Amino acid sequence: MNISLRGLTAAIATSAVAVTGALAAAPATQAADRDRPTSLAQVLAADGHRFDKKWGDLDILDAAVMAVLDAKPDSPVGILAKRRAKLTAFLPTDRAFRQLAEDLTGSAPRTEKATFNALAEAAGIDVIETVLLYHVVPGATINSAKVAKSDGAELTTAQGGTVTVNVTKKFIALVDADPDLRNPRVIKVDVNKGNPQIGHVIDRVLLPLDV
């Protein structure tokens, strides 16, 4: 995997401007939106599509979703923006992506932007799309109570592969297709609770292949 994406950062910036403009809607429209379900894409975009120094949030994931949809508007990743589409997504933190960049390149980037750029250069947009889809379980809103009772369950992802739930006394882990790197653990649950789309934050990136 070594596909160069030098224009990716500029594409993200352009998309961010467009989305920011769309969010500046009339108050009446915003009031109507409050009565509609919230998508996970909206949750990811809540802080304005920007990188910061908070490694525990989801800025790199937001940038990855934006980059894929900018390059491939018809990508299945677009389900994250469909408010009424039932799904469960596992959401890697910025720190999780930084750890992946270090695992792939041997060096830990110093900033979120550098982390995203390193992964884009190492993987490419098609691989990023595949990885994102591997984090989405379509058709079901699986809250934390259900996850905690699902030890050994195999969840079929939008990528086509499966993730196995491993519930222990200390944590909930997700067993992916890479047998070498530590499996991601759930560190925050029920993001966007009460909506058809729910998310659980994880501390590593799920990998659909052995890297």
N, C-alpha and C positions, 0 to 999 in steps of 0.2 A: 504494500500500500504506500504509494508515494505520488499522489496526484496533487499538483500545485493549484492553489486557489487564491492567487494574489489579489483578485478583485473582490473577495468575499467580504472584507471589512467595509468597503465602500458600499456594497449592496445592502449590508445590514443597516448602515447609516441612512441610506435612502429610504429603506423600508420603515425605519423608525420614525422618520419625518412624516411619512404618509400616515402611519398609525396614529401619531401624536395629533395630526390634523383631524383625523376621523374622531378622535376622542373629544375634540373640542366641539361637540354637538350642541344643539339648542337645549336649554333646560328641560323643555317638554319631552324631548327625545330621551334625555338621560333619565327622567322620571319614569318613562315607560320601560326603559331597560331594567330598572330596579325590580320590576315585576316579572322579569324573565329569568330563567336559569343562568348561572354563571359558568362559563367554560373554563377549563384549565389554562387555555391560552391567555384568557383575560387575567387569571391569577398570576401567571408568569410575567405578564406585562404591567402589573400593577405599579411598579416603581419606575416606569418610564423607559424601558429598554436601554439600560446603561450598565456598564461595568463599574464596580466599586471595590472597596477593600474588605467587604464582608464575605469571607470564604464560606460561611454557613448558609448563604441564601442560594438563589437559583438563576443567577444572571447568565451563566454560560449555557444552561439548558434553554433559556429563553432565546439567546442568540442563535443557538443551533436550530431551534424550531423556525425562527425567522429566516435563517439562511436557506434552509431546505425549501420553505414555501416560496421564497423569492426566486430561487433557481428552478423550482419545479412546482408551479402553482396547483397542479392536480395531484400532488403527492398524497398518499393515504395519511401522512402526518397531519393533514388538514382536519382530521377528525377531532383533534384537540381544540379546534375553534368552533365546533358544532355543539351549541349549548345543550341540546336535547339528546345528543347521542350518548347512550350509557357506556361508560368505560371506567376502568381503574388504571391509573398510571403510577409507576414508581419513578420518583423524581430525584435524580442525583444532585447533590450539592456542588457548588463551585469547587470545593475542596476535593470532592470525588473525581471531578474532571482533571484537576491538577495532579492527583495521584495517578490517573490513567496516562496523562502526558508524560509523567516521570517514568512509568512502567514501559511506555513505548519508545521513549527517546533517551532515557538514562539521565535526564536532567529535569528538575522541577522548575517550571516557569515562575517568575517573580510576581506577575500580575495576572488578573483574570483575562485581560485582553491578550496577553502573551500566551496564556494557556489555550484560549480558543484558537488563536492563530496556529499554534503548534499542532493542535489536533487536526485542524483543517488541512495543514500541509502534509501531515503524516497519513491521513485517511482519505480525504476527498468527500465531496458532497454525497455521493451515492452510499458510501460506507456510513457516513453520519446519519443519513436517512434510515438505513437498515438498523443501526444501533438504536435510534429513537423509537422505531416501531417495535423493537424488542422489549421496550419498557411499557408498552400499552397492552392491556387486556381488554379487548372490545366486548361490548354486549352485556357487561355486568358491573354494577356498582358494589364493590366489595369493601365494606367498612372494616375497621380494625377488629371489631368483635368477631366477624366472620373469618378474617385472616388468622386470628389467634386460635381458631378452632379447625384450621385447615392443614395441620401438620401432614406432610407427605403429598399434598395435593399438587398436581401438575397444571399450571395455568398456561393456556395456549395464547400466544401473543399475536399482535397484528403483523409481526414479521413472519409468522408461521412456525417458529420454534416454541419451545416450552421452557418455563421456569418452575422449579420445584420449591414449595414453601417448606422451610425447616424451622419448626417452633421448638425452642429450648426453654429452660427455666429462666435464663438470663436475657434472651433476645430472640427476635425473629429474623432469620436469614433467608436469602433467596439464592438457590443454587442455579447458576447459569451454565453455559456451554464451555467455559474456560475452567479446566480442572486445576490450574496452577495458582492463579491469583486468589486472594481471599474473597469469599463470597460477600456480596453486599448485605448490610444489616439495616433494618428499618429503625430510624431514629426519631421520626415524627409521623404521626398518623392523622388521617381524616382531614387532609387539606381540601377545602371546598365542600365540607360536609353539608348535607341537605340538598345537594344538586345531583343531577344524573352522572356528572363526572366527579370522581373523587381521586385524590392522590395521597401517596405515602412517601415521605422523604427517605432516601437511602444514602449510605455513606460511601458507596463505591458505584461505579458504572457497571451495569449488567452487560455482559459480552455474549453475542450470539455465536461466537466461534472461538477456537483456541488460538490466542495470540502469542 
